[in-house]
Amino acid sequence: MAQPRFSAGTDAASVTPALKALTSEGGRWTLTKDGTALERQFRFKTFAKTWVYNTTFIRWTTHNPAGLSDKDISMAAQCDALAAQLGELPPEPTAPVAAETEDQSCAIRGLADRAAGAAGDCCTPRSK
């Protein structure tokens, strides 16, 4: 498992318990390979509850200063609460993931990677 890389100014000691609740046993968020973002896939019964078929992929990270911040962790927890209100489907039993499902998840993650790469430092203020 990746180690979190917190953004400058984030108090790691104060946010680590909330991060562990999201990523440990019972939590459904994962850290990206570089540890700078939290990501998770949500599944709902109908298209009306989401954007792409019945699945939504969300990644939270802070661009400036780069890394994982308390706001990212707070937003991930808020997403969990909203998903529960909107009727998120429960996780499937811990059986091996079907190749098709894993491919879809990887495709969505890959799309997020490409979008983030193409955007570059779009959220970073330019110095004059």
C-alpha positions in Angstrom: 0.0 0.0 0.0 1.2 3.5 -0.8 2.2 5.8 1.9 0.4 9.2 2.1 2.2 12.2 0.8 0.6 15.2 2.5 0.6 18.7 1.0 2.7 21.4 2.8 0.8 22.8 5.7 -1.2 19.6 6.4 -0.9 18.3 9.9 -0.3 14.6 9.2 -0.9 13.6 12.8 -4.4 15.2 12.9 -5.6 13.9 9.6 -4.2 10.4 9.7 -7.0 8.9 11.8 -9.6 10.1 9.3 -7.5 8.9 6.4 -7.2 5.4 8.0 -10.9 5.3 8.5 -11.4 5.8 4.7 -8.6 3.4 3.6 -8.5 0.7 6.2 -10.8 -2.3 6.8 -14.3 -1.2 6.0 -13.2 1.9 4.2 -13.4 1.8 0.4 -11.0 4.6 -0.7 -7.4 3.8 -1.9 -4.3 6.0 -2.1 -2.9 6.5 -5.6 0.5 4.9 -6.2 2.3 8.1 -5.4 0.3 8.7 -2.3 -0.9 12.2 -3.3 -4.6 11.4 -3.9 -7.5 9.4 -2.7 -9.7 7.6 -5.2 -12.8 5.4 -5.2 -15.4 4.0 -7.5 -19.1 4.2 -6.6 -21.8 2.0 -8.1 -25.5 2.9 -8.1 -28.6 0.9 -9.2 -29.5 3.3 -12.0 -27.9 5.7 -14.5 -29.9 8.6 -13.0 -27.7 8.5 -9.9 -24.4 8.8 -11.7 -22.7 9.9 -14.9 -21.3 6.9 -16.7 -23.6 3.9 -16.7 -24.1 3.1 -13.0 -20.5 3.9 -11.9 -18.7 7.1 -10.8 -15.0 7.4 -10.2 -13.8 10.2 -7.9 -10.2 11.2 -7.1 -9.4 13.9 -4.5 -6.0 15.6 -4.5 -4.5 19.0 -3.8 -2.6 20.7 -6.6 -1.1 23.6 -4.8 0.7 22.7 -2.6 0.8 19.3 -4.1 -0.2 16.3 -2.1 -3.0 15.0 0.1 -4.7 17.6 2.3 -7.3 17.7 5.1 -9.7 19.0 2.5 -9.2 16.0 0.3 -9.9 13.6 3.2 -12.9 15.6 4.3 -14.3 15.6 0.7 -13.8 11.8 0.5 -15.8 11.3 3.7 -18.5 13.6 2.4 -18.7 11.6 -0.9 -19.3 8.4 1.2 -22.1 10.1 3.1 -23.8 11.4 -0.1 -23.4 8.1 -1.8 -25.2 6.4 1.1 -28.0 8.9 0.8 -28.3 8.3 -2.9 -28.5 4.6 -2.6 -25.0 3.4 -3.4 -24.9 -0.3 -4.0 -23.1 -2.3 -1.3 -19.7 -3.7 -2.1 -19.8 -7.1 -3.7 -18.6 -10.1 -1.7 -14.8 -10.4 -1.4 -14.8 -12.9 -4.3 -12.1 -12.4 -7.0 -12.9 -9.4 -9.1 -14.2 -10.3 -12.6 -11.7 -9.4 -15.3 -14.4 -7.2 -17.0 -15.1 -5.2 -13.8 -11.4 -4.8 -13.2 -10.8 -3.6 -16.8 -13.6 -1.0 -16.4 -12.1 0.3 -13.2 -8.7 0.5 -14.7 -10.1 2.2 -17.8 -11.8 4.8 -15.6 -8.6 5.3 -13.5 -6.6 5.6 -16.7 -8.9 8.2 -18.0 -8.5 10.2 -14.8 -4.7 9.9 -15.1 -4.8 11.2 -18.7 -7.0 14.1 -17.8 -4.8 15.1 -14.9 -1.7 14.8 -17.1 -3.3 16.9 -19.8 -4.4 19.6 -17.3 -0.9 19.9 -16.0 -0.6 22.6 -13.4 -3.8 24.3 -14.4 -4.8 25.0 -10.8 -1.5 26.6 -9.8 -1.4 30.4 -9.8 1.1 31.8 -12.3 3.8 34.1 -11.0 4.1 37.4 -12.9 
